[in-house]
């Protein structure tokens, strides 16, 4: 099943937050999910009424808790910002609803712990789209190929800065780009590399600094997140490289995956950079933009459909999500906090104070 009208089992859905991101990405994606949109909620009553009319939704609310009580929902999609998500998700869970929320899930890891405590038997998911990209899922498949061996190292390049006074930013609850978008590459790195034992951040000068975030994975693999602040707007800089045992995997610009196998090579006498046959060299998968089909749309290439569909399938199949669980989310937030406060000193994840006020 690919389109809403093709599914036999349908979930009654409400949406909290109909602003720019929700309107551009989340609401259009519902067209491909087993849901019927029956209610909307937003504090901007004018924007809410216009959006509801466009989608044919008659039940509109400016109070989310009232929507949870009155709209007879199965699921709710939250797209309101990290400072609001725990306060919106917990009452929804307590009302018996299943909850999907956009990233970031909260301002602090402690907010995720609060949601775990309130979840009960409900499904609660966070939309880490980068971890759900078809390119990332293909990389995960290739990581498990017998000839890849063990993951030794992982490199991420992404336009990002970290506040130089990260400890103050964290304690004051200040919103920063490291929270807003740093969780994108972090979630991909953790989904492919597994759990992280320690984080070390090395920053250059400036209030919004560039540098590197070093992740030591519990598997023994090393991860480096290169903070490519200063990247020109519109330049496709995002890149991931995974290195195993004489094999590597690359993801470029979300739409290009390559599995590099190398070629037979003689340092002294090699005369031809090609090799005979098809058993060596690189294998490439790339989005095709020739046709007006689904696989090249941003909703699919960037993992938005996959994250939302995993949530809906989890509800229908009575399971938790494959990737975006609250437990995975908590670990992402722990790494985020450690990266913010490291200041050149390794921070063990166990030492991150996740019990601070969210």
Buried (B, 14 or more C-beta within 10 A) or exposed (E): EEEBEEBEEBBBBBBBBBBEEBBEBBBBBBBBBBBBBBBBBBBEEEBBBEBBEEEEBEBBBEEBBEBBEEBEBBBBBBBBBBBBBBBBBBBBBBBEBBBBBBBBBBBBBBBBBBBBEBBEEBBBBBBBBBBBBBBBBBBBEBBEEEEBEEBBBBBBBBBBBBBBBBEEBBBEEEEBBBBBBBBBBBBBBBBBBBBBBBBBBEBEEEEBBBBBBBBBBEBEBBBBBBBBBEBEEEEEBBBBBBBBEEBBBBBBBBBBBBBBBEBEEEEEEEEEEEBEEEEBBEEEBEBEEEEEEEEBBBBBBBBBBBBBBBBBBBBBEEEBBBBBBBEBBBBBBBBBBBBBBBBEEBBEBEEBEBEBEB
